[in-house]
Amino acid sequence: MLFNSFQYLLFFPVVCLVYFTIPFRWRTAFLLLASYYFYMCWRWQYIILIMVQTEINFLCGLRMEHARTQAGRRALLLTAIILSLALLFFFKYYNFANDALGSWFAFLHAPYHVPRLNIVLPIGISFHTFQTLSYIIDLYRGKIPVERSFIKFALFVSFFPLLVAGPIERANRLLPQLERTNHFDVDRLTSGLKLMLWGFFKKVVIADRLAEYVNQIYPHPADYSGATLMLASYFFAFQIYCDFSGYTDIAIGSARVLGYDLMKNFNLPLLARSPSDFWQRWHISLSTWFRDYVYFPLGGNRASTARWAFNIMVVFGLSGLWHGANWTFPIWGLLNGAFLLLTIGVGPYAGRLCRHCGLPHRAIVLLQVVVTFHLLLLARIFFRAGSLRDALIIVQRIFTDLASPVYLGYSSVGALLGLALSVMLLVIQWLQYNNRLPLNLSPVRVPALLRWSGYLAMLLAISVLGKSGNDFIYFQF
């Protein structure tokens, strides 16, 4: 079931109505059933996968509480991690690994007859896998108590707003909220609906309109000029932000209406002043997951410079692989790691040079934002390209063919509208970045007339300009 579908517009009000009508003792079980139904609308068989993963981590957690030795606790932790990652590997990476082995055997002129499998990737498998792993690891570390209610733990794993594309919640945040006896709250209803409206606007008006141009250009990069590929890359940068942050806004808003608070996943990442700043603003739940469960255990920055750089590259390489079973994703991750290390090393000298040249502070900030955006844009080409060959064609043409004419696609009006919407988004975010507009659509500093005019304008834009039925990009991860 897509958030941006008529089905969800029926499903969500019914869930809210039933949830606030039935007795408190039934609400957790009801939300669990609703979440399972939500997931089964895509492919009902894969609900078994979520149940198996839930059962593995729940039972290992219970057994861990009664383990008498540290070795026993460690064995249970490793069991949960290995089984959870084995499920993720089989469904997401089996064919990728099999093809890589086949290529290696072919290079050695050795026979290799392991067949590919016709596997349909379960939607959101990477998200709920990481969510369950965070629980079992935190339990092993003694940061959280064991959860003895299977229904509550199952809801923690499969809560429908975050089930498919996050945010990746932590047990110490979400599980205690499942104990609360939530009452219907008008303020939560209105703030949640406003956030959902903003998310719908970003998704169906901006992201899906930009997608029309990107989806035309990127699959056949050899047919287009460098200037056209550059415009498509700019559009994709805004598309993926509006698509993913739009999903997150709808998820957080939906949960807020029901009385639950999910973590912030985006914080004006388009205006980041460095790659390091960007990764503190973009997909925050995943960035902090890798920080806490990979980067810190590797030693973090409490090591030699060489080991610290190695830790950074491992984290970004794994983050890239987490995104997909294609060589373009690890390369995207490694490029981001390299750009982060580069800017950390060069940044102080560049800042001193700018100040020595007499550039004002605002100009330096703007320069930092522009350079950061383009570094990330270069890496993001590998994220969007269908193959490594296509990505290299795009990069080569952008650097050698920018003076050529720009092709605006099947509809020049649509492309120009997408450009105007992207500029509008940047202006809004710049105002938010400078505290001229509130981040959470609150009435503070915004007159009622202007505020409600904005809500009505978004509703009108969704109904007139919106493109419906397109999947969210992060569903594939």
ABEGO torsion letter per residue (X at the ends): XBABBAAAAAAAAAAAAAAAABBAAAAAAAAAAAAAAAAAAABAAAAAAAAAAAAAAAAAAAAAAABABAAAAAAAAAAAAAAAAAAAAAAAAAAAAAAAAAAAAAAAGBBBABBBBBBBBBBGAAAAAAAAAAAAAAAAAGABBBBABAAAAAAAAABAAAAAAOBBBBAAAAAAAAABBBBBBAAAAAAAAAAAAAAAAAAAAAAAAAAAAAAAAAABAAABBAAAAAAAAAAAAAAAAAAAAAAAAAAAAAAAAAGBBBBBABBGAAABABAAAAAAABGAAAAAAAAAAAAAAAGEABBBAAAAAAAAAAAAAAAAAAAEBBAAAAAAAAAAAAAAAAAAAAAAAAAAAAAAAGBBAAAAAAAAAAAAAAAAAAAAAAAABABAAAAAAAAAAAAAAAABBBBAEABAAAAAAAAAAAAAAAAAAAAAAAGABBAAGBABGBBAAAAAAAAAAAAAAAAAABBBGBBBAAAAX
